[in-house]
Amino acid sequence: MESGFVVSSGSREEQYVALLPQLQAIIGNETDLIANMANVSACLKEQFAWHWVGFYLVKETELVLGPFQGPVACTRIAMGKGVCGTAWKKNETIIVDDVTAFPGHIACSPFSRSEIVVPLNREGVMFALLDIDSENLTAFNAADKKYLEKIGAMLS
């Protein structure tokens, strides 16, 4: 299967439940991480119409921009800097309801208002982050955390 679909109705959780098997079908037999990240970011952007959806790859002492959907983004982020760098340092999912209130937030886009960052780990080692920005305040919740972490595990 080479294309996902958009679930136009239902709760956010119902949309994730419908999307998960589609993502599994798209990435399940593909071994290339970059290809899978590209398809996951496209499916999530299409499904939820978020401002920016993408990945940062852990490369030695920096996060380096990987596959994404949305406007031009920051290319490199240091550990502990911004939401992504903080999620990397803590190795935990971070939800930010208002990015202007997050100390040290890196403003890659003036339209980003809220953000969720999900670490991706393989055998206990973080190798990437899934970063999603919304143009709306308080756009992310516990359902997003739960299902985006499941999607991250699919890529691990």
C-alpha positions, 0 to 999 in steps of 0.5 A: 500500500503506497497511500494513506487516507484521511479520516475526516470524522471522529475524535482525535483518538478515533482518527489515530486508531484508524491511521495506525494500521494504515501507517503499519501497511505503509512502513511495515515492509520498508527497511529504510528509516528515512523513507519511513520517516518521510511517509509518516510525516506526510501521513500525519500532516495530511491527517491532522493538518498541523503546521509542521511535522518532521523528524530530527536525527541524533548525529553525535552532539546535535540534532540534524533535520530529517524528513519533514512536511511544512515550511523551512525548518531549523537545520541543527539543534544543540542538546538542551536547546529549545523544545527538541533539544530539551526532549532529547536531553530528558529523553521524554515526550514534551507537550508545550501549549504555548511555545512563547512561554517555553524558556529558550524556544527556538522560533523556526516559524512565527506561525508555530504556537504549540508543539509536541516532541516525541523521542524515538529510541532503539534498544534504549538509545535515542536515535531521532525525535518526532517534532510537530508544531501547530498554529493553534495554542494547546493543540496537543493532549494525552491522546496525541502523546499516547499515539505519537509514541506508538507511531515512534515505536513503529519506526524503532 
